[in-house]
Amino acid sequence: MRYITIEREFNLDTGLKWDDKRYYSLNSFLKKKFGEKVFKISLDAGFSCPNRDGTISDIGCIFCSERGSGDFAGDRKFSIDKQFEDIKNMMNKKWKSGKYIAYFQAYTNTYGDINALRNKYDEALRQEGVVGLAIATRPDCLEDEVLKLLHEYNSRTYLWIELGLQTANNNTAKIINRGYNLNTFETALEKLRRRNINVVVHTIFGLPGENEGDMLNTIKYISNKDIQGIKMHLLHLMKHTPLVKLYEANKLNFMSKEEYVNIVCKAITMLREDIVIHRLTGDAPRNLLIEPQWSIKKWEVLNAINAKLKSEELYQGLYFHTN
């Protein structure tokens, strides 16, 4: 696999490589692609997950919330039309104009009857101002019929597929009850890229039993794959998740804010320059979050990351190298 490195020069006045950041942010990418601000509208299409309905497991990944990681998505009791309109109206109070990516976030959004998938995707694309779809799913939920459908949408609109990898360590994957091995991820990635479908990969720092080396090995692994985007998350302990049992048994350690900032900055330097960074830290509802409480102040975390990158003259791709 050959990768094209995007050559960029520092702005001597600001010391920045990508518009306003030392990394290739989603905001920068979308503004460049669409010529204006683009917002994601997070939706809950009412699908389930094979790791919850008994097909693979009935408990899901041990960190996953009761809403299938869609705690900030719309309410599945309502149609896609209503969810979209409600969230858009909230966003318009702060930002008066822009385009939208319809983001199918909650649970597994390629896991269902093919006609149901098509109907939900079409309903989202009909919304005024929508310029594309983002579909979160699992690597083991991409049957040939689904891939054919995604290929069709990829020819109709801008599309990316989000795959929840979390870690490249198969042992950790068993601990978190992920439900598939690394070979499954690689097969899914190859099938998507063969159809020229963009792929965004989720990672989580601070998973049970992992040290810094494990976390950075995942970044190195991902950076040498044909992916187009990445989301970095911090492990959140939320109420009513299986992870609580490990916490109550004193088998769970949480990263400090400083440790998290350090690992994220190292990860950024190891990523290829053309990989778009969609997220540097995650969100958890205040009423559900148990630990770490410092993560509630998201902007403080992001500011600390940007400050460290600047003070130590770090930037995306600085230490990237091929396997």
C-alpha angles and dihedrals in degrees: 000000000000120000126201111224114217107227113217133175126216118250102240092213098051104020090228129134105193110043099276102357143056088234137051101266126196090237091057093046095049094045090052093046099045102024095235144049113304123197130198117231108204114218138187108212094185098251126143133217132244088226089062108032096062098261090109102354140338098225103054125211106337094241097047118113126231088261093058095251089307098109092135096040126103123280113276090214087075132063122262087251093058096040090051095047094047095050093042091053091053091050093047090063088069103026117035100197143022146100129273143233111206103225118200095202113154121086120329112332100192092049107099147058110323093234091051090052092050093048093051094046092047092049090055094047091053091064115108113260097015111142100173153351132252114194122191116205147138125269090237093057100068106100119175092259090053093046089052090052093048090049088055092052091045088061092048103045144358108289140178129178120214117213120195103223097148093175140014089216111101091199092056089046089061092049092053092043093237092162102220138061132236093266089062090054093049093049092050092047092050092050093049095046092047084063091046092246115154116241129206116192126210120218130181124207119208100034116164113286096004123127129194092275092056092049094049091046087060090052091048090049093049094044090058093052127087096259129138102202145017138203119203116202135183117229108258123196107215131182118264095024125121087241088075090074091062090047093051090049090053091243097123129081124188128213119245119236090255092051091050094048090049094051093047092051091050090048092052092055090052096053123097111255094241095057110104113225107221097178140007098187136011136235131237127184111259092228092056103036117104100167146051096020094183089070091072089077093069097168091054089056093048092046090051091051092050092046093052093048090052098043093049094038093238126156142167114290096016093124100021116134134162123252 
